[in-house]
Amino acid sequence: MDAAAGRTESDAPGQPVLGSLEAEVVGLARDLIRMDTSNPPGNETPAAEFLAGYLREAGIEVELTGTDPARLNLIARIPGTGEGPSLMLMAHTDVVPAPPTNWTVPPFDATLRDGYLIGRGAVDMKNELAARAVAMANFARSGVRPRGDLVLVAESDEERNTADVGMSWLVRERPDLKCDFALNEGGGQLLELANGRQVMTVSVGEKKVTSLRVRIKGVSAHASVPDRENNTLLSVSKAIQNLNSHDFELQVSDSVRASLDAIGAPPGEDSQRLAWMAAQHPVLADLLPVMTRMTITPTGLATFEPSNVIPPFADITCDCRALPGQSEDEVRRHLAEAIGEGIDYEVEFLEPLEGGYESPTETGLWAICEDYLEERCPGATLLPMITPGFTDSHWVRQAFGTVAYGMAPVIATDVNIYLDSMHGADERLMVADLVDMAEFHLFVLNRFAAA
Ligand SMILES: [Zn+2]
């Protein structure tokens, strides 16, 4: 959709309302949502160009770069004196497609209703992109020279990550983007625990990810005289059931122990402490099993014979997420345990098992985030989490050793609405959270400037 569609005269693009952080961040987020960057195909360049205009007006050096003219990345930099650590604010400009079914408003209109901003990208992640850009612009207008460089990267192709035009390309081609610290998506939800405490999630790492082809082998036969005991597809069915019901081995990493300590889990066996933590909030009950276990999930099936032949083999494709530190050998071992005896199979890794980087929490950026939270939500604690999904934090952790956290405060929006509407219908965020996100990033930039 054309970015200018559905506008009124006073609502023109490129004219953020200055003077109020709320008006500025809401205006920018709406402008960005109105640019349809559904991936595929992406077409992120208009959003990057628009953002470039906004940041240049605030006096920031901006560059658009990339290999595909339709899918450029934005790099904005406020140069520091070199005396302090550098910080990158990251946000992808693409969004997942928004089939209009189940939406109550057009997905690219950026509707304001009942205190919410509704539209594709309102949660993932034109909200955070706008908040980070507005914080950069406000910092730049203050005229303060920071000690370390402050960099904003708005990258393309995060949602599919197949074209090698976004962050994977940037970290390879632009070593000058190496920063000590980074803030990105993946956390910031404020959870009210059963014990009355409040925690805010921070993503400090991600699981390793690959996909597997599990070839189940049998004996080819004519289907006209069926052997009820021996049919390759019977083995496939058993393998899928076994995979689905298998309890993958529990592994409690140092970062999960850090989460248990941060949340105040009473001392005891790991399994008891995890059960206690899971009982504190439904979101934790969902996430803890995947933070402490490998998952191998069947997602596809294929056979290669005409319908009158019992096939000699059939392929199950599986999504596989391993914990940081787990190897391909461990994937093979877990797969064998899960599939069980009596099923003949071989496995092929369709991609190398990649990722699994974690950032430490004993850092200056962590301390700044703690200070912010204490000011905004006194008594609340940061909760380090390993995310089962993938974000572009992976690339900067892997290439540069950057300490990257996923955090943008979500305080007013109900966490279920936030999580359920991400990639779903009526994607929405309370406007109050957009303001908190902008204020949080400005808080961090000001602290970094003085660090
Ligand atoms: Zn995202």
Residues whose N, C-alpha, C, O or C-beta is under 5 A from the ligand:
A	BS01	ZN	D124 M125 E185
